[in-house]
């Protein structure tokens, strides 16, 4: 019985050794290096005449306006990024200043010597946005004063502005014919904040 057991164990060992040496394993390796995920640039610029675009640029300055007089400023917004723009908003940031010491005619009617009144008399007479040959008149803002529109986001473009696409904005402002001596020598500092969204 011992002998049968020893022979059985030896046979089992030989079978196991043969099984191990008789089986082949193939292997191979594939690699993928340098994979990347990135984003493009989202960028708009402004220009006075459409020739060169800036991130920060003074677009207009009107001096010595008279009651009833109109002035128009135009500017261009360009998509300088890699993505389409679906909407553009414009925000007027208006600060009224007394431009130095009040003159005699102003001091008789101006009860706020530290604050200017000019923006309440600056009325939007025309507001147009053009792109790709289409012009849109923004009637909802026409007839309002810059003071009324101050710090309000104005939706000026909705659609699809492609890479290198340009939007032209034209705004006509009138010094109201009813502007009185209370706004003599006043200045309105007007900042424009243009916000584009994908």
Residue, then its C-alpha position, 0 to 999 in steps of 0.5 A: x500500500x505504501x508502494x502504491x501510494x508512493x507511485x501514485x504521488x510520483x505519477x501525480x508529480x510527473x503529471x503536474x510537471x508535464x502540465x505546467x511545462x506543456x502549457x504556453x502563455x502568450x502576452x503582449x503590451x499596448x501603450x497610449x501616452x501623451x493623451x490630452x484634454x484641453x479647452x479653447x479660449x473664450x475672448x471678446x475684444x472691442x474696437x472703435x472702427x473695427x480695425x484693431x480690437x482691445x480688452x480695455x479701450x475708450x470708445x467716445x468722448x463728447x464735449x460741450x453738448x447743447x440741449x436738443x443735440x444728438x451724438x452717436x457713438x459706434x463700436x465693434x465687438x469681435x469674437x476672438x475666441x475658439x467658441x461661438x458666442x450665443x449672447x452679449x450683454x452691455x452694462x452702462x456704469x454711469x457716474x455723475x460729477x460736478x465738473x469743478x466749482x458751480x457757476x452762478x447760473x447753475x448754483x441758483x437751481x442746483x441743490x446738489x453741489x456734490x452730485x451731477x445731474x447730467x445722466x438724467x438728461x442724456x436720452x437714448x434716441x437710437x440703439x442698433x446692433x448689426x451682424x452679418x448684414x442684419x440690423x436689429x433696433x433695440x426699441x426697449x431701450x430707446x427713450x430711456x435716460x442713461x440714469x434709468x439704464x445705469x447698472x442694468x444689463x442690456x441684452x444686445x445680441x442673441x444668436x450664434x456669433x462664430x469665431x472672428x464674427x463681429x457685432x456692430x453697436x450704434x447708440x445715439x444719445x441726445x441731451x434732452x431739450x428740457x435740460x436746464x441750468x442744473x446740469x451746466x458744467x456737469x460730466x457723466x463718466x460712462x463705463x461700458x461692460x460687455x459680457x459675452x456668453x457661450 
